[in-house]
Structure formats: C-alpha cells, structure tokens
Amino acid sequence: MDRTIKSALISVFYKDGLEPIVRKLHELGVALYSTGGTQTFIEQLGIPCTAVETVTGYPSILGGRVKTLHPKVFGGILARRDYEDDQKHVKEYEIPLLDLVIVDLYPFEETIKQTTEEKTIIEKIDIGGVSLIRAAGKNFKDVCIVASRHQYPQLLELLEKQNGNTTLSDRRQFAAAAFTECAHYDVAIAGYFNHSADASNFQLSFGNKYPLRYGENPHQQAAFYGDLDDLFEKLNGKELSYNNLVDVDAACQIISEFQDPAFAIIKHTNVCGIAERNDIGEAWEAALAGDPESAFGGVLIANRPIDAETAQKVNALFFEILIAPSYSPEALTTLKSKKNRILLQQKKTFYPTKEYKRILNGILVQGADNKNFAEWIESGAQPTTEAEKQDLLFANIVCKHLKSNAIALVKNKQLIGKGCGQTSRIDALRLAIDKAKQFGFPLHGAAMASDAFFPFDDCVRLAHTEGISAIIQPGGSVRDNDSIQFCKENNIAMVITQTRHFKH
C-alpha cells in the first residue's frame, strides 16, 4: 500500500542535514508545516512554510512548552485514510492531513552530560516531539515518521528514488526505528529520576550499534552498543572484536586503580602481568617478565604516555591491542609497523558504577566492586613493614581483578605468580607458585593476596614452605583462627580486610 507524501510536519531541535530534505520536499510540491526555530530555518531557505499556530488557532505558549499539542495537529497524523468516520471528522473540523512527520527530540542525554542543574535538564524533556513520534508511528499505515536526524540520509534517498512515495514496508521500518528512539529516550529520563532511588523495573538502553564480525566464537552473532569514541581514539589497526572489547574493559578497570606508572597485560580478562615502577618503560619490562608466555597475543594497557624507547621494547612482542593515554610521534611510527595491531588512545579513566549479567530468564544487577578493603586488621606475627604493606595493597588490587578462586603473588610491586578460576583455593595457590617458579622468581619475602577467606590453614602452610612472608585476605571463615595462629607461630604477617572480592 503506497502513499504519496503531500504534506509534512517538521519540528526538530538540530537543523544539521535538514536543508536537502526540505528542498527536495519543496521540489516535490509537498506542503510544509512547522514551528518556531524550524519554521524560521525553512523560511530562510526561501521555501514557504505554514506555521502550526495558523492551523491550531493557538500561539506557542508556556515558554514553548506547548506548540503542537492540539487536536488539529494530532488529528492530521492519526486520521486513518480508509476510515469513513475519520475522514468525516477531518472535513468537519478542517484538519489538514499530514503524510510525513520529521522530529528530532530535545537533547536530554547530552544535557545531563553537560550540567547537573535540574531546571536546565527538566526543560530538555521533550513532550510534544515524543507525542508526535508515537502518533505517527501508530498510524504507520498512512504516515511516515522520521524520529532522528540520523535517519535523514535514509529519508533523502527514499524521496529521490521513489519520487515522494512510500511503501508500507518503508513506513513500518521508520515506525520501528521511531518507537526504539522513544524507548531509548524514556529510559534515559527514567534513569535520571531513578538515579538515587530503587527502581522496581530494570531499564537500560544503549544506542550507537557497533557491528562485530562475530561473538565469542565464529558461530555466534554479536554487536556492541555504546559510545567507544567517548573513551578512545583508535590510531591504528583492525576493527575491535567481541573478545577484544571484553579484554579492553578488564584492562581499563584494573589500570584505573594505580596512580604510579603502571603497565598491565590482560589475557581472557585476567591480568597475567602487571607492575608499578618509576617510569613506564621499567613498568613494561617488569610486567612482561611476570609471565612472558601468557603475554603473547594479549591486550596491553599503560597509565602513562608511551615514549619511543618503551615503544621499541613493546614492539618486540606480538600483541593484539595497546592502550595508553598518549603516544609520542616516534612511538607511533614504531608501533604502526604492523597494520592490524590495534592502538587505542584512552581519553578518560573508566571504571563502572554498576555491573550486569544475564542469568536464567532475567538480569542480575549489582554495584561495581569499587572498594579494596573495609578494615586493615594486623593479625599475624608482627605488623607489616612499609614494603610489605605496599606489596599487599598491590596484590589485593590485582587479586580483585582475577577470576575466583584467585591468588596473587607480588614482590616489589610486580605480579610474579597468579592462580585464577580454580575450584579450590589451594589449587589456585599451587598454580601461582608454579608460575612464579616457571619464570625464576624466588618467593622468599613475597606477599600473597586471596580474593576470599582461607577455609583451612593449608594455604598459609604452603605459603610458609615457599618463603612467603606477608598475606592479605578478607577473613570470615569459622576457622580463621587456624590460619591466624599458624602465622603467629611462624613469623608471617597477616592482614584481614573484611572485604571479599569474588569474581565469577
């Protein structure tokens, strides 16, 4: 069922990209109706336009809050062309039929990013625009709705190719996009009002679809929804994959926790190498030394600019992605030597406030794990030395970012061994010890972190056998005293944090 566009209502916030559409509609003999700034824009192009006020008999009132909310406007949109009673009302009340509605909503999301002033934010909640979109979308059998300036190219192509005609399929497609636009807009508003309240429904909406070649495996379809450009500038390399993005997220989260120059290497969301040093080049060498085998093909991240010398060192390794706040020109020349290698310049620090997970037939929502410890309870043979304290703090952060069950071994702010994703805590420790020994790290004087309590004293006994001298753990086991007593009897420092860091 084709429809010819004979009249159009245009009411938009941003005018970018509108001119060629207006000119094409005028060329096709389409009668144009508009309001306020949009009407002025059209008339300045030398194109006639009827003010909505002349149709409704009412001016724009309440400071522009009410312009299009009138039966003559909504009647012209909602009137069904093949319903006799609808057409009687159209004639009786002299309602102009509207075949095309173009709306670009007030920029609510942009506004809440730019200000916290409630008065300004509230005034960017669009009422008339959303109502126009819903009305035109509901009557898609007769009316074409364009609900975003991002659809202007699609509309212009349709006008040019089809000479102002629209098919039912065209109108249904635009309506689907329009209702999606409304839903996203309403979720953003609800999110603003529910920011500090307990919402009864889970609502989340992301735009900016970023198509991916496939998901975690080649047989899985996937896409990313979000604004990568807000966080990164891609300087080199192929398109990011599903697995790349998962590792980039993990990398950004862990590096945000370190203030001194730090370098981290991520594989399958777990950190396999990380170190803090006086400069970023030294941090890279120490991070790589922690597990050079796992680093192959990893995602790398630094919290300092990459200079030419560091770039030369990093360039020797095969890796998928490097993230840094900036790069020297010489560093970029070196690192761009491999065309598929992804180089990201991080614009801002990222750490989530909430986490989401699909589970069963619903969604789990939780606050992000953004607390490293609630208490610092010295529970071992003696208080920790300053060097031990720094290593324990470092190890505790690293352990928080490893999959449970997790153990991290650290010496001189360098990860020297880790065990993660194990079904028992003693297995995680055995794996961490084996990793350290594999790459020649002596464990005497090392610090150990555990993401959860020790259910038995087997871990502290094994740690003591290997020469580990300081331990940090949440505590909370009914048998905590077994581990504490062993540490006191064997000259081991132990800190209990009362903060568990499970990560599944």
C-alpha positions, 0 to 999 in steps of 0.5 A: 500500500503506497502513499504519496507524501503531500504534506509534512510536519517538521519540528526538530531541535538540530537543523544539521542535514535538514536543508536537502530534505526540505528542498527536495520536499519543496521540489516535490510540491509537498506542503510544509508545516512547522514551528518556531526555530524550524519554521524560521530555518525553512523560511530562510531557505526561501521555501514557504512554510505554514506555521502550526499556530495558523492551523491550531488557532493557538500561539506557542505558549508556556515558554514553548512548552506547548506548540503542537499539542492540539487536536488539529495537529494530532488529528492530521497524523492519526486520521486513518485514510480508509476510515469513513468516520475519520475522514468525516471528522477531518472535513468537519473540523478542517484538519489538514492531513499530514503524510510525513512527520520529521522530529528530532527530540530535545537533547536530554542525554547530552544535557545531563552530560553537560550540567547537573542543574535540574531546571536546565535538564527538566526543560530538555524533556521533550513532550510534544516531539515524543507525542508526535513520534508515537502518533505517527508511528501508530498510524504507520499505515498512512504516515511516515515518521522520521524520529532522528536526524540520523535517519535523514540520509535514509529519508533523502534517498527514499524521496529521490528514488521513489519520487515522494512515495512510500511503501508500507514496508518503508513506513513500518521500518521508520515506525520501528526505528521511531518507537526504539528512539522513544524507548531509548529516550524514556529510559534515559529520563527514567534513569535520571529520576531513578538515579538515587532511588530503587527502581522496581523495573530494570531499564537500560538502553544503549544506542550507537550499534557497533557491528562485530564480525562475530561473538565469542566464537565464529558461530555466534552473532554479536554487536556492541552498543555504546559510545567507544569514541567517548573513551578512545581514539583508535590510531591504528589497526583492525576493527575491535572484536567481541573478545577484544572489547571484553579484554579492553574493559578488564584492562581499563578497570584494573589500570584505573586503580594505580596512580604510579606508572603502571603497565598491565597485560590482560589475557581472557580478562585476567591480568597475567602481568602487571607492575608499578615502577618509576617510569613506564618503560621499567613498568613494561619490562617488569610486567612482561617478565611476570609471565612472558608466555601468557603475554603473547597475543594479549591486550596491553594497557599503560597509565602513562604516555608511551615514549619511543624507547618503551615503544621499541621494547613493546614492539618486540612482542606480538600483541593484539591491542595497546592502550595508553593515554598518549603516544609520542610521534616516534612511538607511533611510527614504531608501533604502526609497523604492523597494520592490524595491531590495534592502538587505542588512545584512552581519553578518560579513566573508566571504571563502572558504577554498576555491573550486569549479567544475564542469568536464567530468564532475567538480569542480575544487577549489582554495584561495581566492586569499587572498594579494596578493603573495609578494615586493615586488621594486623593479625599475624606475627608482627605488623607489616613493614612499609614494603610489605604493606605496599606489596599487599595493597598491590596484590589485593588490587590485582587479586580483585581483578582475577577470576575466583578462586584467585591468588596473587603473588607480588614482590616489589610491586610486580605480579610474579605468580597468579592462580585464577578460576580454580575450584579450590583455593589451594589449587589456585595457590599451587598454580601461582607458585608454579608460575612464579617458579616457571619464570625464576622468581624466588618467593622468599619475602613475597606477599600473597593476596586471596580474593576470599577467606582461607577455609583451612590453614593449608594455604598459609602452610604452603605459603610458609614452605615457599618463603612467603612472608606477608598475606592479605585476605578478607577473613570470615571463615569459622576457622580463621583462627587456624590460619591466624595462629599458624602465622603467629607461630611462624613469623608471617604477617597477616592482614584481614580486610573484611572485604571479599572480592569474588569474581565469577 
